[in-house]
Amino acid sequence: MNAITNHLPTAELQALDAAHHMHPFTANGELAEKGSRIITRATGVTLTDSEGNEILDAMAGLWCVNIGYGRDELAEVAARQMRELPYYNTFFQTTHVPAIALASKIAELAPGDLNHVFFAGSGSEANDTNIRMVRHYWALKGKPTKSIIISRKNAYHGSSVGSGSLGGMSAMHEQGGLPIPDIHHINQPHWWAEGGDMPEEDFGLQRAQDLEAAILELGEDRVAAFIAEPIQGAGGVIVPPASYWPEIQRICDKYEILLIADEVICGFGRTGNWFGSETVGIRPDIMTIAKGLSSGYAPIGGSIVTDEVAAVIGSDEFNHGYTYSGHPVASAVALENLRILEEEDVVGHVKNVAGPYLKEKWEALADHPLVGEAKIVGMMGSIALTPNKAARAVFASDAGTVGYICRERCFANNLVMRHVGDRMIISPPLVIKPEEIDVLIERARKSLDECYAILQEKDLLKSA
Ligand SMILES: *Cc1c(COP(=O)(O)O)cnc(C)c1O
């Protein structure tokens, strides 16, 4: 076979891709007909595709390229580490400097007494660790019946059998026999879609109290933990009412339920603090991390746990681990990423510069005829597309029809914005500059206008 390089014609690369590459979360037959978009390089917030288009990546890849593309420092560190020690494991009483340094740095950055890190290769693996860890924790404390983990419908916690079970995506549960036993899902605090006539804050409280009702129904002696994203990401950037999280914390405290904050998206600055838990004011026992930990430059994830959880788990051999737990190259890259976040005050940039600037422009999109609510916290935002704002109506077409049309207009206008059903979401690199935010908003508005025109033309502006 000839070398496959960036210099091959797009059509040839697409044909090879269709012939051999199975894409995640994709109808691969359909994609083969259409041809996938081929990204060839990237710098800052801008991707370049094989046709030479320059695309503003308002999703930071998959919510992960927080420091932006093309940072040479990370490449240098990876090359240096590969030469010095490309691999060694952390099993069998051994360790290495990159894992030591990264765990120490994470402990320093994490709030409270979250001082211990169990490394994994991804967010999914880290949540699988959490399932085993919280159940084992209660077994070690003499309460082996406490094995149920409560999660939420429409949550996303990963795609492995365990983490996909924790997640509340019905489309995932339909395939492959999920969920595993002893996972229980309660309703999400999604006021726009499910709040009906209730005031937002009352609704937030009610949805939090669903946790208490579930604990009482299942029995306190059966429940091990509650897991949630501080702000739901893949579910559609759903910002809970302010009343929600304090009530969840109260309930976890009252019934001694371990609280797991899945910080895979919210962690490392995205919400304007180091962790989303700080933004929503909670004290988790365990945090799941991945994505922004390395800004996506290397695959790495982990679980940060409190002194107490670490002490209990450490009292016995934990029969769990991954070949790549604390991988030296990924750890070195993550450490360099954290150094950049800290030294360049990227979190402060989100909180004081880019965040407020984007918030103002993003919320102004709510004046567009297609946009119901426009929500944003730090660098994660969403808009609800609707045929009738006052009624918070959904479209008569199948969910996602309109969102897909809008996303295709964004692509055509060189903007990566994702759709979740008929909700449009963004999660740009944290280092985005105000002038780049202007471009993002201009392209988003143009795409919304074009989407609106298509809906008029196709008579798709009807409410369900
Ligand atoms: C992406 C994501 C995961 C899964 O991480 P992977 O690295 O894809 O396995 C888990 N939780 C949340 C909140 C995520 O957004």
The ligand as an SDF file (V2000), in Angstrom:
LIG
                    3D

 15 15  0  0  0  0  0  0  0  0999 V2000
  -16.6250   12.5950   27.7900 C   0  0  0  0  0  0  0  0  0  0  0  0
  -17.1760   12.3200   29.1250 C   0  0  0  0  0  0  0  0  0  0  0  0
  -16.8950   11.1210   29.7870 C   0  0  0  0  0  0  0  0  0  0  0  0
  -16.1640    9.9870   29.1270 C   0  0  0  0  0  0  0  0  0  0  0  0
  -14.8400   10.2860   28.8540 O   0  0  0  0  0  0  0  0  0  0  0  0
  -14.0600    9.4220   27.7410 P   0  0  0  0  0  0  0  0  0  0  0  0
  -12.6580    9.9510   27.8610 O   0  0  0  0  0  0  0  0  0  0  0  0
  -14.7070    9.6970   26.4230 O   0  0  0  0  0  0  0  0  0  0  0  0
  -14.1610    8.0090   28.1220 O   0  0  0  0  0  0  0  0  0  0  0  0
  -17.3390   10.9660   31.0810 C   0  0  0  0  0  0  0  0  0  0  0  0
  -18.0330   11.9240   31.6910 N   0  0  0  0  0  0  0  0  0  0  0  0
  -18.3320   13.0960   31.0820 C   0  0  0  0  0  0  0  0  0  0  0  0
  -19.0840   14.1400   31.8290 C   0  0  0  0  0  0  0  0  0  0  0  0
  -17.9340   13.3240   29.7700 C   0  0  0  0  0  0  0  0  0  0  0  0
  -18.2600   14.4470   29.1510 O   0  0  0  0  0  0  0  0  0  0  0  0
  1  2  1  0
  2  3  1  0
  2 14  2  0
  3  4  1  0
  3 10  2  0
  4  5  1  0
  5  6  1  0
  6  7  2  0
  6  8  1  0
  6  9  1  0
 10 11  1  0
 11 12  2  0
 12 13  1  0
 12 14  1  0
 14 15  1  0
M  END
$$$$
